[in-house]
Structure formats: C-alpha cells, structure tokens
Amino acid sequence: MLTDDRASIKNEPPEALPEGLYNFEIVDIDELIDVETAYGVRDFLRVYCIVLDDAQRGKLITRRISRAYTAGFEGGSSSHLYDLACAVTKEILEDVEPFNINDLVGGFFKGKVSHKTDSKGRIWANIVKVKDAGADAKKLDDGEKQFAKDLIEGIEERRLEREKVNPPAAPKAPEPEDKSVPSGGEDVEPEEVKVPA
C-alpha cells in the first residue's frame, strides 16, 4: 500500500517554467482551428519552443498566438506573430509582404516568461514578450531536437485520443446580424471588442 503522501493524486500541470528571460528555439508550429473563445470562434497557431538556457535546458513551452500579422498602425501595437517573426529573423519586416510561418521553425528568440493562474488555481508559464536572441543562444543538438519532436508527437497523439473519446463540439452558428436602426434613428457607436493577445 502507498503512504498517504504518495496515495493522493490529482490532475495538475507540470511545474511551470520559472518567470524570467530565456533563450528559445522554435521546434514546431501547428494550427488550432475553430477554437471556442469568449470572443467567438477563432483560429490560432501553437508554437512549440524549447528552452536553451542551461538551468532549464530542454523544457518545452507552447505559445498559442493569433494568426494576425500586423506591424500595427502609428501609435498602435503590433501582433504577437509579427513580433515573433521580427525577433527570429532579426529584421523589421514589412507586414504587407507575404511571410511563410514555417520559416520560423528552427529559429531562435529571447522571451520573457511570466505566470498566470487559471480559475482552478493552477499556474501556467506564458511567453509574454519576445526579442532577438542575440549570439548567446546555445542551439539544440540532434538528440535534443529528436527528443523535442518525440515529445510533441506524443502530445498530439494524446490529443487525438482524447478527441476520439470526447469529440470537440461543433462550432455554433453565428447569430444573425441585427440590421435594425436604433430607436430615434440616431447613430450609435459600435462597442469596442477586445481580442485576447
């Protein structure tokens, strides 16, 4: 029989990567299609990153980002995907020019990790800011790259198995747009909708 301290189990994420600045290598990118969010159904990219710094080397962190690719307007913010592409390529890119997302795989960047606590009290590590990694990033060797690939394939296999048991819900049909004129015929400003980063 197990001791009391070993017998109690619960579903909890692995220990979160400590907050701080880290060098990362992007080892894969895939898509999440028709994800139900508080703002409706959205598509995202999932970027798989491996820590290159000695103390945490080899730890995997995923970053879910919007497919939005914009440098931002004057005084506005650029998108996370645009910032990541500039950090990896070490260039200021023109967001009107096509960019192949797959070119980011194998690229390096420095990222700031901070923690976020979910509604169940679990702590998750998030990459919140990115910049050029500089010359101090120690690249993954072939064995580390294979380990990362196997880890990602295992994650994907488990996700597919879960979907067989619990298929994702079909996306909700969009509500019909209300084209009526507000009472009194006055112009009404549309509400601002904030899209999560």
Secondary structure, DSSP 4 states (H G I P E B T S, - for coil): ---HHHH-----PPPPPPSEEEEEEEEEEEEEEEEEETTEEEEEEEEEEEE-SGGGTT-EEEEEEES------TTSPPPHHHHHHHHHHTS---TTS---GGGGTT-EEEEEEEEEE-TTS-EEEEEEEEE--TT------HHHHHHHHHHHHHHHHHHHHHHHHSPPPPPPPPPPP--PPPGGG---PPPP-PPP-
